[in-house]
C-alpha cells in the first residue's frame, strides 16, 4: 500500500495516473504547502520542502520529485507500460521526463509565486517577471514538441510516464492553449492522452 500526498490540480495527479496503470493500491492524503489540514504536518516531516507529490513506499521509504517517482514506478512495475522495455526507447523517455521536470515543471513555481524570487519587488516588477516566465514556459513546450513528438519517445495511444507527466503539467499557465495555436498536432495528441481511462478519471476528479 502506497501513501500519496497531494492536492487538487497539482502534480500529484500524474502519480495517481501512474499508480492506476501499475494496478497498485494507494491511499491519497490531501496535503500541500498552501492548504492547511491534517496532512500538512506529516507532509512537512516527510518532505521539508512540502512539495507534492510525495510518495511513501510500502517499506516506509519516501520518494519526491515527479520524474523520480515515475521512473521508480516504471522500473518497479515493468508491465505497467510507464517505461519501455527497449533500452534505446527508455533512454529517450528518461530524457523527456527530466526535460519536463527541469524546464516546464520548474517554471510553474516562478509563475505562481514570483515573490519568492523577488521578495522586495513591487507589483509591476512581479507582473513583468511572471510574463517573462510564462513566455519562456510556452517556448519550452514548443521545444518539447519539436524534440519528443516522435514514434520513439511519444505514445499517446498507450500513455506511459512521459505522456502522463506532460498531460498534467501542460494544464498549467496557458500551456495547452498556446500549444493549440503553435503546435496543433502535438496538442491533438495530448487530447488523445486525456481520453485514456486511467488518465481521464483522474483529470475529472481534479476538475480539469
Residue pairs with C-beta under 8 A, 6 or more apart in sequence:
1 25
1 26
1 27
1 58
2 19
2 24
2 25
2 26
2 27
2 55
2 56
2 57
2 58
3 26
3 27
3 29
3 55
3 56
4 12
4 15
4 16
4 19
4 26
4 27
4 28
4 29
4 53
4 54
4 55
4 56
5 12
5 29
5 31
5 32
5 39
5 42
5 43
5 46
5 47
5 52
5 53
5 54
5 55
5 56
6 12
6 13
6 15
6 16
6 28
6 29
6 30
6 31
6 32
6 52
6 53
6 54
7 30
7 31
7 32
7 34
7 35
7 52
8 30
8 206
8 207
9 171
9 206
9 207
9 208
10 32
10 52
10 53
11 52
11 53
11 66
11 105
11 168
11 169
12 28
12 52
12 53
13 168
13 202
13 203
13 206
13 208
14 53
14 66
14 70
14 164
14 165
14 167
14 168
14 169
15 53
15 55
15 66
15 69
15 70
15 73
16 26
16 28
16 202
16 205
17 159
17 164
17 167
17 168
17 198
17 199
17 202
18 69
18 70
18 73
18 74
18 80
18 82
18 161
18 164
19 26
19 73
20 198
20 201
20 202
21 77
21 80
21 81
21 82
21 159
21 160
21 164
21 198
22 73
22 76
22 77
22 80
22 82
23 77
23 80
24 73
24 77
29 39
29 42
29 43
30 37
30 39
31 37
31 38
31 39
31 40
31 42
31 43
31 52
32 40
32 43
32 50
32 52
33 40
33 43
33 50
33 51
40 50
43 50
43 52
43 54
44 50
46 54
46 56
46 62
47 54
47 62
47 64
49 64
51 64
51 65
53 64
53 66
53 69
54 62
54 63
54 64
55 62
55 63
55 64
55 69
56 62
56 63
57 63
63 69
63 72
65 101
66 101
66 105
66 165
67 97
67 98
67 100
67 101
67 165
70 82
70 97
70 161
70 164
70 165
71 83
71 94
71 97
71 161
73 80
73 82
73 161
74 80
74 82
74 83
74 160
74 161
75 83
78 85
80 160
81 158
81 159
81 160
82 160
82 161
82 164
83 90
83 93
83 94
83 160
83 161
84 90
84 93
84 160
88 152
89 152
89 153
92 148
92 152
92 153
93 153
93 160
93 161
93 162
95 148
95 153
96 144
96 148
96 153
96 154
96 162
96 166
97 161
97 162
97 165
99 144
99 147
99 148
100 144
100 162
100 165
100 166
100 169
101 165
103 140
103 143
103 144
104 137
104 140
104 141
104 144
104 169
104 170
104 175
105 165
105 169
107 133
107 134
107 136
107 137
107 140
107 173
108 137
108 169
108 172
108 173
109 116
110 116
110 117
110 129
110 130
110 133
111 130
111 133
111 134
111 137
111 172
111 173
114 121
114 126
114 129
114 130
114 133
115 121
115 126
117 129
118 125
118 126
118 129
121 129
134 173
134 174
137 173
137 175
138 174
138 175
138 178
138 182
141 170
141 175
141 178
141 179
141 183
142 179
142 182
142 183
144 166
145 179
145 183
145 186
146 183
148 154
148 162
149 183
149 185
149 186
149 189
153 162
154 162
154 163
154 189
155 163
156 163
156 189
156 190
156 192
156 193
157 192
159 167
159 193
159 196
159 198
159 199
163 193
164 193
164 199
166 190
166 193
167 190
167 193
167 194
167 199
167 203
169 175
170 176
170 179
170 190
171 208
176 187
176 190
179 186
179 187
179 190
180 187
193 199
194 200
194 203
